[in-house]
Amino acid sequence: MVRPMPSTVPLLRPAAADAARLAAGEHHDPHLLLGLHGGEYGSVVRAFHPDASAVELLTNGAAAPMEPLGGGLWAVATDLAPGDPYRLRFRFADGNDWERDDPYRFLPTLGELDLHLINEGSHERLWDVLGAHPRTMGGVAGVAFAVWAPNARSVRVVGDFDRWDGRLFPMRSLGVSGVWELFVPGIGSGELYKYEVLGADGRLRVKADPFSFSQQVRPETASRVWDIGSDDSWTDGDWMARRATTDLYRLPMATYEVHLGSWMRNADGSWLGYREAGERLAAHCRRFGFTHVELLPVAEHPFDGSWGYQVTGYYAPTARFGTPDDFRAMVDALHNAGIGVILDWVPAHFPNDDFALRQFDGTPLYEHADPKRGQHPDWGTLIFDYGRPEVRNFLVANALFWCDRYHVDGLRVDAVASMLYLDYSRKKGEWQPNQYGGNENLEAVAFLREVNEKVYGRHPGVVTIAEESTSFPGVTRPTYLGGLGFGFKWDMGWMHDTLAYFHEDPVHRRFHHNRLTFRGLYMHTEHFVLPLSHDEVVHGKGSLLTKMPGDEWQRFANLRCLIAHMYTQPGKKLLFMGTELAPWTEWNHDRALDFALADEPMRAGFGRFLADLGALYAATPALWAAEPELATFAWIDASDVESSVYSWIRRAGDSVAVVLQNLTPVPRDGYRLGVPSGGRWREALNSDSEHYGGSNLGNLGGIEASSESWHGQPASLTLTLPPLATLVLVPEA
């Protein structure tokens, strides 16, 4: 019921200063003025719209005119009690009107505990309270918006629902938490929105939501409301149950690294959607024996040429390939095919696009305020302030988010070295030592430890992998023993040494023999992944095939040996997409792989080789089941420098494999090799088979060992070594 009352009564008219700040868009708490308020003289409803020619209060089907107070403010006295529903109707001079529920009659959508945990930097489900969430308040459906901007003078939510007019939906500040909040009734999933942030510097910025779950496809930059709360569509329960009890250190792990935008495309050149990619990736990985897919960053990013490594939407799968539901369906399909999903995750830096995190509230908020620590000299990007609890929480929660909401099985953390060192890519005078005089970024170290502790503690079976290119100690050592707590570390030294060796003409390889043996000095100091990644086939480096010396036949033979070397050395495996096609050209992110190459005779042979090698790897526990143990690897002969022949043993319990590589084009007859037992040894793999494009030289599938000891082993084989070939020998039962 509405009670007529003149505007001279204090009940209707708020303080002039508050009204002026509201009209100017600078009020920190519009709920103090707007909505339903009670007091000494009764209750009043106030509304704000600077363009309205009339406003009506709608209650129980009745409409009561509201009185203009000036500056776009309207009011009417009423008998409504707190919690009673009502609506507003705004009328305009052009004859149109706008009827809606009043956003300013609803209570805050964040509780005191949430705000406390946010300030403390310990809210492990931060995505549940910040961002845009479809929900029902007091029986009214709408969207709850919340954003952290502690130094802003005001924040307004804008979108299609208010015609992108920042005057209409100012948000309220929830005190010292730095969180701004507003429930907007009558809207739902799919709505586009942004925040207008009046910064501490007086500048108005229009920002995408740091916690948006979906965004527009570039070059558009708006956030999109999306409900990610339901788990009803998952069908990977068996996979998740098995994952929680597996020991990945003692399982085969061969990873297929994929850039979704250029792996495979539709016939018209458009991007393949998440769902289609999931089905095709599953079949492709099963053919070659890959156990995991590692996706180059799929979090939203504006620039295709960054390959996803300059993230603007940390909580949003890129809309290039579909919706968040489509992304979830892709993961689900891969899990049902027995393929794990690893995401490239980029907490080391973020781009300086003005619509995203940079100077979010008019101050260096997410980035470190000191340019010596907040700006990356190589990439022109900004570095997170790892010492700020809320920023650290943003990133830790993001790691947990991908594991929780999208069931990902691992996070490969990009550019860890750039995080660990204050002097990374900086000259003298461009950095300052830490409190102990060292060059370690202690805050980043603490952050990485926290990420690993939380991921492993909350999601058993998920793995974290560091791309770390230095000798920083204990990257994969548990945090309780002083390490960083990663599950695995990319062995960048192996990658560089091995590629450098294989690039040499075989006649010169005897002068570089130690490039393939040096790793034996450190291979057990960390848990390693052996990567042949995207970084090695771009920016003029050429494809793997073009790195190999010799004529076409020798190049393919060398490439088979390179891949066999990776698969038979201790460490998990990673191959970048396209390796299976052995292309002449390096990777181009703007176009799909040329899968027609697979039909060419030499490449078809290489594809068969890779498929057989993957099957052999999976079926041979000696190659993976005891990798944490020293006994899993032993050289038979690491010193045959003149012949450029290498031989070693892999073992796990009763499973044994002997690997022999002749890395010159010279066949060797009567080559004696020590082996750990007598009996018949089967050629489980011969990379020189004509089936793979080789010369078909070998040992007729197997050979009987003699009792003559050799190379310190109790028995020996007299072998024919094919040219530029790898033999894998296993004892017959």
N, C-alpha and C positions, 0 to 999 in steps of 0.2 A: 504494500500500500504506500502511496506517495503522499507526503504532507506538504502543502504549499508553504513556502517560507521565503521571505525576501532575502536578497543577497547581502543585505547589510548585517544579517545574523552571522557571527563568527564561524558557525558551523559550516557554511558553504565555502567561504573564501579562505584559502590557505594563506600562509605568510607570503608577503610580496616577494621576498628574496627567493623562496622555494619555487614560486610560480615563474619567476624570471629565469631561474636556472633550468626548469623543465622546458620552457619555451625555447631556450637557447641550446637545448640538447646536452646539458652538462650536469644534470642531476644524478647523483650517485645512487639514489633510492627512490625511483618514481612511485613505488608502492606507498610511500609516506603520504603522497598527495592523491593518487588515483585509486580507484576501486571503492569498496564500501568501508566507511569509517564511522565509528560511534563516538559519542562524547557527551558533554554536559547538556547539550540542546537536542540530543537524539542522534539519528544516523543520517549520513549523507553518502551519495555516490557521486564521484567525480570522474570525468572522462576527458580525453585530450585528442583533438584533431584540428590542426590549424586551418584546414581547408573546408571544414564543415559549415554549412549554413544553418543547420539545426541538428539537434541530437535528442533522441528519445530513450528513456529507460523502459525496458519491456519486462513486465513481471506478470505471470499468470494470465497471459494473453492481453493484458492491458498495456497501453502505451502512455507514458507521462513525459511531457516536454521538459528538457533540462535547460537551465538558465545559463546564458553565456557570462563568463567571468572575465573575458578578455584574454588575449594571447593564445587562443585555441583551447582554453580550459572551459569546461562545462560542469554544472553541478545541479543536483536536485536532492531535497530532503526526502527521507523514506523511513518506513517502519521495518525495513528488512533487517534481519538479524545476521550476524556472521555465519557464513556457510550457506545462506539461502541463495538459490540460483537466480540469475537474471541475465538479460542480454542488452546490448546497446544497438541502436540504429542511428547511423550517421547519414544525414541528407546533404546533398550538394546542389549548388546553383544550377548545374546542367540537367537536373532532374533525376540523376542517379542516386542510389542509396547503397549503404553497406551495413549489413546486420551481422553481428557476431557476439559470441560470449566475450566477457571482459577478462583479458589476461591478468588484470591486477586484482582479481578477487581470490586468487589461489595462493596457497601456502608454498614456501620454498620446497623444491624437489630434492635438496640435499640436506642430510641430517648433520648434527653436530659431530658425530663420530667420523663421517666422511670428511668434513672440513678439517678436523684434527689430523687425520691420517694424511690428507693432502699436504698440509703445512709441514708435517713430520717427514714427508717423502717416503711413506711406507704403505700407500694404498695399492695393494697388489691387483685390484680390479678397477683401476682408475677409469677404464673405458665404460664401466657401468654407470658412472655418475657425471663424467664430463662428456661433451659432445652433444648430439641431438638424438633424443630417444622418444619414439612414439610410445605414449602411455595414456592411461585414463586417470583423470583427477576429478574426484567428486562426481563421478558418473559422466564426465565430459571427456571425449577423446581429443587428443592434441599431441603436441611435441614439446618435451622439456629440453630447453637449451641451457647449456652451462659451459663457461669458458674461463680459463685462468688468465687474468690480465691485471696483476696487482697494482701497477703504476698508472693505469688508465684513469682519465678523468671521467669518462663515461663509455659505455658499450651499448650498441643497439643491434638487434638482429633484423636483417633485411632479407627479402626474398620475393618470389612471385606473389606470395600471400599478402604482402603489403606494398606491392608495386615498387619494391626496392626503395621505399621512402624511409630513411633512417629516423625521421621524426616520430614515427608512429609506435614503435615497439622498443622503447628504452628498457634496458635490463637493470636489475638491482644488484648492488654490491653486497656480498655476504661478509662484511666486516674485514677483519685482518687476514682472512683466508686468501684474499685476492681473487676469489671466484665471483663471477657475474652470472645471474640466473634469471630465466623467464620461462614460464609455461605459456605456450601459444595454443589456444584451443582451436579446434576445427580444421586442423591440417594433419598430414600423416606422411607415410613413406613416399618417396619420390620427389618431395618438394626441394627446390633449389634454394640455397641460402648462403649468406656470408655474415660477418660481423663488421659493423662500422665501429672502429676503435678511435676515440679521441684520446690521443696519447698524452703522456706527461709533458711532452714538448709542444703541445698545442696543435699538433698536426693531426688531421683526420685520415685514417687509413682504412681501406676496405680489405678485410682479411678472410681467407678461407679458414675453416675450423681445423685446428690442429688434431682434433679427435674425430673428424668426419670419417664415416665408414664407407663413403662413396663420393666420388667427385666427377665433374664433367671431363670429357675427353679434351685434351689440349687442342687448340689454344685457349679454350674456355677454362675458367678456373674456379667456378662456384662449387661449393659443397652440396651434397645431396643427402637428404634424410633417408636412412635405411634401417630397417629393423633386423638386427643380427642376433636377436635373442633366442630364437627357436633352434633346437637341435633335432627336430622331428625328421628331417630329411636324410640324416646320416644313416648309412648302411654298413659302416666299417667296424662294427662292434668287435668282431673276431680279431681283426687286425690290431685294434687298440688294446685288446686284452693280451694278445701275444707280445706286442711291443713292450708292454710294461714289465715283462719278465725276461726279456732277452738281454744277453751280454754281447753288445755289438763288437767289443774288442775281439771276440772269439767267433765271429761270423764273417762270411764273405761280404764285402762291401765294394761294389763297383758302381760308380756314379756317372750319370750322363748329364753333363752341364748344358743347359738350354737357355737360349734367349728366345722367348715366346714369339716376339715380333718378327723374327727372321728364321725360325726353324722350318715352318711350313706355312704356306698361305693358301687362300682360296684361288680358284682359277682366274678370277678377275684381279688378283693382286691384293685384295683386301685381307685384313688380319683374320686369322683363324680364331674362333671363339674358344673360351676356356673349355667348354664341354666337348667340342670336337677335338681339341688338342689333347684332352685327357684320354679319350678313346684311342687316338692314334699313337700317343706316347706310350701307352700301356703295351700295345702290340709291338711297337718298335723296341722297347726296352726288353721285353721278353725274348725277342729274337736274338738279341746280342748278349743276353745274360746280365743286363744292368739291374742292380738291386734298388737303386735310388735315382731319382731325378733331382738335380739341383737347378733351381730357377734363378737366373740373374734377376735382380730386384724387381718384384712385381708391385711394390708399394707405389702409389701414384707419383708421377714425375712429369714435368712439363716438356722436357727436351728429349726427343728420341735419341739424339746422339750421345746422351749420357749413359745409355743402356740401362737406365734405372738407378744409377748410382748417385743421382742428385735428387733426393726425395723431398717432395713437398706435402705428401699425405701419408704419414707413417702408419695410419690405421686403415687405409683404403687400398684394396687391390685395384690396380689400374683399370679404369673403365674402357681402355682400348679393346679389351678382349671380352667384355661382358660385365655382368653385375656381380656383387659379392656372392649371391646365391650360385651363380655360374662357376665362380672360383671354387666354392665349397664343393660343388658337384665334380669338378675336375680332380680335386684331392681325393674325394670319395671313390671315384672310378679307379684312380691309380692304386689306392689301398686295396680295393677289391681284386686288383690284378696282382697283388703282392709286391707293389712298388712303393717305396718310401718317398717322401717329398721333403726336400731341404730347400730353404729360402736363403738367398743372399740378403743379409741384413746390414744396414748402413748407419751405425750410430757414431761414426767418426766425424761426420761433417754434414752440412746441409747447404743448399744453394741460397743465394742472396736475392731471390725473387721477392719483390715487395709485397705480393699478395699472400705470402706464406709466413714463415716463422721470424724472419729478420725484423728486428726492432718492433716486436709484436705489440707492445703497449707504449711505444715511444721511447723505450729504453732497451739496452742490450738485455733481453730477458732469457731467451734460450741460448744465445751465444755468450761466450765469455766477454766481459767488458774490456779487458786488456787486449788490444790488437795483437800483442805478442803471443797471446794464447787463444784468441778468438777468431783469428783469420788464417786461412790456410794459404801459404805462399805459392803452392804449385797449382792448385785447382781453382783459385778464386772463390772459394766457398768459406763458410763460417763454421767454427768449431763450438760444440756444445760446452756449456759451463757445467762440468761434471761434479763440481763441488756444491752446486746449488741443489738442495734436497728435492724441490719440485721438478727440476729438470732431470735429475737422475731418476726420479720416479716415473716421469714421462717415458723414458727409454726402457727402464726395467719392466714397467707394465706393458710396454709395446712388445717386448720379447715374449712375455707371458700371453699376451693377447693372441698372437699368431698360433701359439701352441694350443690355447684353450678354444678359441672360436673357430679355427680352421684346421685343427688336428695336424699341424705340420710336425714332421718327425725330426727336424734339425734346423739349426741356424748356422750358416757360414758367415762369420763376422768379418766384414770387409775392413781392410786398412788398419789392422790392429797396431802395427808398428807406429803409424802416425799418431795414434792415441797415447802410446806408452812413453814417448820421448818429447820433452819440451823443446829440444833443438832439432826436431825432425824437419829436414829441408830448410833449416835456418842457419845463417852465418853468424859469426861472432858478433855480439852486440844486438842481435835480433831476438834473443831469448834470455830469460832469467832463470837461474838455478832454483831448485826447490829448497825447502827450509833446511835441508841437510847438505846443500851444496851440490847435489847431483842433478842429472838431466832427466830423471824419471818424472813423469806426470803422476804424482801420488794419488790425486783425485781420480784420474782415469783408471789407475790400477785398482783402486777400491771399487769403482763402478763395475769393472769387468768381473771382479770377484763376486760382487753381489748378483750380477746377471746370472752367472753360472750357478751360484748357490740356489737362486730362486728357480731357475729353469729345471735343474736336476731334482730339486726338492719337491717341486709341484707337479712335474710331468715325467714320471719314470719312463725310461726308454727313449726320450728325446735326447739328441746329441748336439753339442755346440762345437764348432770348428773354427779355428783362428787362421785367418790369412795373415801370418806374421813372418816377416822376411829377415829378422835379425836373430841374434843368439840370446835374446832375453831369456833368462833361466826360468824353468818351471812353468811354461805355458800350459802344459797338460798335467801338471802336478796338482793334486787336490788343494783346495784353499786351506784346509786345516794343517797342511804341511808347508804352507807358505807359497804355494803356487797360484796361478791365475784360475785354475779350475776348469779349463776347456777339456772337452773330450778328445779332440784331435787338433793337429796343427798341420797346415800345408807345408810340405818340405820343399821350399823354394830353392834351397841349395841343390837338392837332387835334380830339380827341373832344369836349372841353369847349367849345371855340370853335364848332365846327360845330353841335353840338346847341343851343347857345345861340342861334346865328344862325337856325336853322330853327324854333326855338320862337317867334321874333318874328313878329308879324303882318306880312305882306308890305308893308303901307303904311309900316311903320317900318323896314324892312330897309335902306333907304338910309342910315340913321343908324348902321348896324352893318356896313357894307360890308367893313371891314378884318378882320372876324373870319374871313372866308374867304380873304383875301389875305395875312394876317400869316405864315402858315406858309411862304410863299415865301422868307422871310428865313432860315429854318433847316432847310428840308427836306433839305438835303444834308449836314448836320452829323453825322447818324447814319444807320444803316440802320433804317428804321422799319416797323412794322406799324400800320396804321390800324384801331383796334378800336372796334366797337360791341358791348360785352361785357355779361355778366350784371349787372355792377354798375350799369348804367344803366337797368335795368328791374325794380328791386326797391325795397323800403323806401319805398314811397309815391311813387317817381319816375314811375310810370306806364309804359305800354308806349311803344315808339317812335311808334306811330300816335297815341296820345293826346298826345304832345309836340308834334305838328304842329298849326298853327292852321287855322281855317276850318271850313267844313261838311265833311261826309263826303267829298265828291268832292275838295275841296281838300286834306284830310288825306292821302288816298291819293296825290294828285299830288305833294304835298310829300315824302312818304315815298319815292316813286320817285326823286325828284331827290336826296334825301339819299343813297340807296344808290348811285345813278349817280355822284354826286360822289366817294364813296369809291373806287369801282372805276376811276375815270379819273384820279385823282390818283396821283402816285408813292408807292409804299409797298405792302407786302403787305396783304391784306385779312383781317378777322376779323369774323364775324357770329355773334351768339348764337342758339342754337336758338329757333325760334318766330318769328324775324323774317319767315320765308317765309309765315307765316300771318297776319301783321299783326293780332294780337289787340287787343281794347280793354283787356283786363286785363293787369296786370303778371305777371311770372313767379312761380309758387308752387311751391316745391321739393317740396311734399307731394302733388302730383298731376301726371298726365301732361299734355302739351300737348293741346289740343283740335284734333285733325287734321280733325275734321268741318268746321271753319271753311273749309278749303281749297275746299269745294264752293260757297261763297257767291259770287255773281257778281263783286263787286269784288275779293275775295280770290283768286279763281281767276285773275283778270286780273293781280293782283300776282304770283302764283306764276309765271305765264307770263313776266312781265317779268323776274323774278329769274333764271329759267332761261335766257332769251335773253341777259341781261346776262352771266351766267357763261360762256355759250358764246362771246359776242363777246370777252370778256376773254381767254379761252384762245386764241382764233384770231387775236388782234391783237398781234403782238410789240411794236408801238409802246408798248403799255401796260405792258410789263414787261422787255423784253430788254435795255434799256440803263439800268436804274434806278441803278446806281452812278455814272453819268456825268451831268454837269451838263446836257448837251445833251438829255437825255431829256424835259425840261419847259421850256416858255417861255410866258409870258403873251402872248396876242394883245391883249387889252384887259382890264386889271384895274381900270379907273377909271370904268366906266360906272355911276356911283353912282346917278344919278337913275332909271335904268331897272332897277337891280339885275340887270344882265346880266353874266355872266362868260364869258370865252372863253380857251382855251389850246390849245397844241399839245403832243402827245406824239409822240416819234419814237424809232426804233431802227434805224439803218442806212437801208434803203429803205422801211421800214414807217413810215407817218405816219398820225396820227389827229388830228382837230380836234374839240374838245369845246366846246359852247355851252350855257349854262344861263340860262334866263329864269326868275327866281325871284319873279316877281309873277304874279297871275292875269290880267294884261293881255296879249292877243295883240299881236304887233308885226309889221306888214307892212313890207316894203321895208327890212329891217335889213341894212345893209352890213357885211360881215365880211372882213377881210384873211385870205388863205390863202397857204401857201408855194409853191403851184404852180397853173398853169392846168389846163384840162381839166375833165372831169366829176367831180363829187364826189357820192358815194353816201351816202344816209342809212342808215348801218349800224345805228343805233338812234334811235328817236323814242319817248320815254317817254310821249308823249301819244297814242299809237296806241290806237284803240278796242279792239284786241286785249288791251290792258293795263288798260282801263277809262278811257281818256282821251277827249278831245273829237275826236280824229282830225284835228287841224289839222297841216299840215306842208308839205313841198315835193315831194310826189308821188314820193318815193323817191330824188330826186337833183336836181342842178342844175349847170348849166355855169358855170364861172368866167369872169369877164371879165379882160382884161389890165390893168384899172385897179388900180394899187397902192393899198393901204389898210392902216392900222394898221402901217405899216412893212413890209408883205408885198408881194411882187411881183404878186399877183393878188387878186381879191376875188369874193365871192358876195353876191347880194342875196336875202335869205332871209325866209321867214315864220317867226316864232318863236311856237310854241304857248304857251299859258299854263301857268305852273308846270311847265316841261318841260325835258328834257335832250335835245340832239341830239348824236350822234356821227357825224361825217362822215369818210369815207375816200376817197382818190382812186381812181377806177377805173383798172384797168390799161389 
